[in-house]
Structures are given as structure tokens and as C-alpha cells.
């Protein structure tokens, strides 16, 4: 079985998690905070 490379580096993933945590209070749920950030990252 071939290992698949991660689509984003660990730095991008860490920054994404920080962004979600920083913006959770502005949204009604964690999922609603994740959606716009995920759209920006791709």
C-alpha cells in the first residue's frame, strides 16, 4: 500500500487550528468557524 502525502504542511494545519480557536466565539458552533477557514485554505 502506498502512503499518501498530507495535503498541507504541519505549519498550515497548526495555523488553521489556531485560527478556528481564535474565531470560535464569533460563530455559533465550531463547525461554523471551520467552514470559512477551510474555504480559504482549500
Protein Blocks (a to p, Z undefined) as FASTA:
>chain_A
ZZdddfbdfklmmmmmmmmmmmmmmpmbfklmmmmmmmmnZZ
